[in-house]
Amino acid sequence: MNEIYISQALYRVEFEVIEKVKELRKSKGWSQRTLSNKMGFSESFVGKAESLSQPEKYNLRHLIILKKIFSLKTLDDLFPKELPNDDLIVIKYTKVLKQNKNGTPSKNTEDRIEEIIIVNDNLDQKNM
């Protein structure tokens, strides 16, 4: 059985933006490195932003850059249609091997979401 990890608490809207950027990136056939380069950041930046185990996430400056890269009309195109009702979430996830373009298993892993848990704003994350 795969080990279950738990992310740090993050805002649901942050998670939704990350998922939208990932969807846009994949629709262009771009790797995380490719998008990082297009953004003008280190090759590992997008991988860290998309990783549930890393603290790096997109900020407003990044969203403005992404809007230009993806030729979006407004920043709203990066956000969910309706803002989520729940604020903070933690995500239970496993790490699974990525596949190379030829279909063979890669040495790199990606996060597979197992469960999204809504947390109380007063919850001490260290108790998770």
N, C-alpha and C positions, 0 to 999 in steps of 0.2 A: 504494500500500500504506500502511496506517495505521502510525503510529509505535508502536513497542513501548516501554512503560514498565516499570520494575521497582520494586515497593514496597520500603519499608524492611522489615527482618525483623520479623515479629510472631509471636506464639504462635498455633498452629492453633486453640486453644480461643477466643481472641479473635476470630478470623476467623469461626468457627462461630456465636458469639453475635451478631456483627454481621449475619450472613446470616439468623439466626432472627428478629432484631428487624425486619429489612427485610421478611421474609416476613409477619410479624404486621402490620406497618404497611400493606403493600400489600393484605392481606386485608380490612382495614378501609376501604380506599380513601383512605387518608390520604397526603398529600404529606409530604416531609421537613419542610417548614415547619410543617405542622399538628402533627406529632408534637413538634417542637421547642417549639412554643407550649404544647402540653399538658404538656410536661415542665417548663415555666417557664424555659426557656433562650432564648438568642438564636435568631432564625429560621434561622440557618445551622448550628446545632450538629449536628443529625442528618446533614445533608449532609456535614459534615466528618467525622463519625464513620464514615459509610458510604464515604467516599472513600479509595481506596488511596493517593492522593498526599498526604494530610493526616495529621499525627501524632496528632490527637485521636481517642481511642477511648473506649468506655464503661468506667466504673469501677464499683465496688461501689455507690456512692450512686446512680448512674444506673440500675443494674439494679433497685434497690429501687423507684425511681420508675416504671420500666417495668413491673414486676410489678403495681403498683397500676393503672396506666393500662390495661393489657391484661387486668386482672382474672384474673391467673394465681394458681393455688393456692400454688405455691412458686417460688422462684428456679430450681429445677431445670428448670422448664419452658422456661427460656431457654437451657439447655445441651444439647449432644448427648447422646443416650442413653448412649453410652460415651465416655469421654475418649479423645481421639486418642492414638495411640502416638508420633507424631512431635511434636516440640516447636516449633522455629522453622521458619517458612516464609517465602519471598518469593514474590510473585505477579507474573507477567508479565501485563500488561494493555494494552488499547488504549482510547482514548476515542472513544465514538460519540455522535452526536447523539440526544438524547431526542426523544420525540414529544409534541406538544401533545395535549390531550384530543380535538381535532377531527381528529387524524391527521397534521397537518402537522409538518414538522421544527421542533424548538425550537432556540434559540440555545445552550441548555445541553447539557452532555455528561454521560454517565455512563460508569463503568468497565465494560469487558467483559473478563472473565478469559480469558486465553489459556492460561496454564499455572501450576500451583502447584508450587513447587520446595522440597523439604525441604533445609534447610541445617544444617551442622554448627555446634554451639554455639560453637566456636572460630573460626568464619569471620569475618573482618573484613569487615563490610558494605561498606566503601569499595572493596573489590576486586571487587564485583559489577558 
